[in-house]
Amino acid sequence: MTKKAMRQRRGPAIKITGALIAKTEFEIKTSVDIRMEVWQTEGGALIAVSETEMEPRAAVIEPGDEVDMHCAVMDACDRADRARSMLRDQLKWKFVREVP
């Protein structure tokens, strides 16, 4: 298990004890570097992290329904195409919800 601490400009400081399970980095047109990470804690929570030089953000997704957790990670990443690719390719997540 790895430990990571991060301060957010908005919201509480986050201390994570868990495993980094997915990561991507890219640059957007305005020459801003963006890093997205997903951590899984010892207790089964997921932490979605999105960082730029200006604003680190983290969302804590408490353990629960797996599909709901996966959707919450996507929501925390603003449903970005790069996030979807990262989660699909690295974690083999599928974003299909069956509705009876």
GULUM-397729 format. One line per 8 residues: for each residue x, y, z of N, C-alpha, C. Coordinates in steps of 0.02 Angstrom, whole numbers. Each point is the difference from the previous one (the first is absolute). Example, Ala and Ser with C-alpha at 12.3 -4.5 7.8 and 13.67 -1.06 7.14 Angstrom:
! residues 2
660 -284 390 -45 59 0 45 60 0 | -18 53 -36 42 59 3 -39 55 37
//
This chain:
! residues 100
42 -59 0 -42 59 0 44 62 0 | -24 50 -35 35 63 -6 -39 54 36 | 35 50 24 -33 57 32 10 61 -44 | -54 39 -7 3 63 -38 -41 51 37 | 26 60 3 -37 56 30 -6 54 -53 | -58 33 -1 -8 55 -47 -45 53 29 | 16 62 -15 -41 56 21 -39 24 -60 | -63 16 13 -42 27 -52 -11 74 14
-10 39 -52 -17 71 10 -70 5 29 | -44 -46 -20 -68 -3 26 -11 -69 28 | -25 -4 59 -12 -65 31 56 -19 47 | -9 -57 33 48 -20 51 65 -27 -29 | 52 1 40 62 -35 -18 -16 -75 1 | 32 -37 -42 -13 -72 -7 64 -38 17 | -6 -51 41 55 -46 14 -24 -69 -22 | 36 -29 -47 -19 -64 -30 49 -54 22
-26 -56 22 40 -60 10 -31 -53 -43 | 34 -17 -54 -29 -47 -47 47 -12 -58 | -29 -22 -55 38 -17 -60 -23 44 -58 | 49 24 -38 -15 36 -61 -19 -53 -52 | -62 3 -25 -22 -53 -45 -6 23 -73 | 0 65 -12 -1 26 -69 28 71 0 | 32 17 -56 31 66 -5 7 19 -74 | -11 64 -15 14 27 -66 22 72 6
41 21 -46 23 70 -3 -5 24 -72 | -20 62 -8 -3 28 -67 2 76 4 | 11 31 -58 1 73 -5 -57 22 -44 | -35 53 20 -54 26 -41 26 59 -41 | -41 24 -46 21 52 -48 30 62 32 | -21 16 60 26 61 32 65 -13 38 | 34 -55 -17 64 -19 31 -5 -12 75 | -57 -27 21 -10 -17 69 6 -76 7
43 -21 45 8 -72 13 -54 -22 49 | -32 -57 -16 -51 -28 43 19 -71 17 | -8 -17 63 13 -68 24 -64 -25 33 | -21 -60 -19 -58 -32 31 24 -66 30 | -23 -14 61 17 -62 34 -62 -28 33 | -1 -65 9 -51 -33 40 37 -44 51 | -17 10 62 28 -38 56 -55 -44 29 | 21 -57 26 -46 -42 39 29 -6 70
-41 18 50 24 1 69 -5 -70 31 | 31 -7 57 -3 -63 37 -72 -19 16 | -43 50 11 -70 -13 17 -46 -10 -59 | 27 4 -61 -40 -12 -60 -28 62 -33 | 14 59 27 -22 62 -32 43 13 -61 | -27 38 -47 38 24 -58 10 75 8 | 59 23 -18 16 71 1 17 20 -72 | -38 45 -28 13 26 -67 37 66 7
60 4 -27 42 59 6 11 30 -69 | -9 66 -5 13 37 -61 43 59 20 | 59 5 -29 46 52 20 26 40 -60 | 0 65 8 36 46 -44 46 40 45 | 42 42 -29 44 42 40 -41 47 45 | -58 20 -24 -40 49 36 -48 -31 51 | -26 -60 -15 -54 -25 43 0 -76 6 | 23 -26 57 -10 -71 13 -70 -12 27
-32 -53 -23 -67 -18 24 -3 -74 14 | -36 -19 51 -9 -70 16 -72 -12 21 | -27 -57 -21 -67 -20 19 4 -69 32 | -31 -6 58 -1 -64 36 -66 -35 -17 | 6 -61 -24 -58 -41 -17 -1 -58 50 | -49 2 45 -4 -52 52 -19 -67 -31 | 20 -55 33 -17 -67 -26 -75 -9 -6 | -20 -34 -52 -71 -12 -13 -8 -40 -64
-54 13 -35 -12 -33 -63 56 16 -50 | 28 -51 -30 58 7 -44 -14 47 -59 | -56 -8 -33 -17 43 -57 -8 72 22 | -33 11 57 -8 68 26 68 31 16 | 46 -39 28 67 25 16 36 20 -64 | -4 -43 -51 34 15 -64 -28 64 -31 | -66 7 1 -32 60 -27 20 62 40 | 7 -6 65 20 56 43 72 22 -16
44 -48 -16 68 18 -20 -3 39 -65 | -40 -23 -48 -6 37 -64 -29 70 12 | -49 6 44 -28 66 16 53 46 29 | 42 -27 44 53 39 32 51 23 -52 | 7 -37 -54 47 18 -53 -35 39 -56 | -59 27 15 -39 39 -48 -15 -39 -64 | -4 -66 6 -16 -43 -57 47 10 -60 | 62 19 14 48 13 -53 17 -63 -39
10 8 -66 18 -57 -42 63 -34 24 | 49 39 23 63 -29 24 -11 -43 62 | -46 22 42 -16 -40 60 -33 -66 -20 | -47 3 -46 -34 -61 -24 52 -49 -29 | 46 26 -41 51 -43 -30 45 -31 54 | 20 40 49 42 -25 54 -35 -57 37 | -62 11 18 -37 -49 40 -16 -63 -41 | -17 10 -62 -15 -57 -44 63 -41 -14
55 33 -18 60 -35 -20 39 -30 59 | 7 39 54 41 -23 57 -38 -44 48 | -65 15 12 -38 -37 50 -53 -47 -30 | -8 5 -67 -50 -42 -35 -71 14 23 | -14 62 23 -68 18 20 -43 8 -61 | -63 -19 6 -49 9 -53 -54 47 26 | -17 47 -41 -49 50 21 -68 -14 -32 | -29 -55 20 -66 -20 -24 -43 -14 62
-55 33 3 -47 -13 55 -62 -33 -29 | -16 -58 25 -60 -35 -21 -59 25 41 | -52 19 -35 -60 25 33 -58 -45 -20 | -30 -34 50 -54 -47 -17 -63 38 -22
//
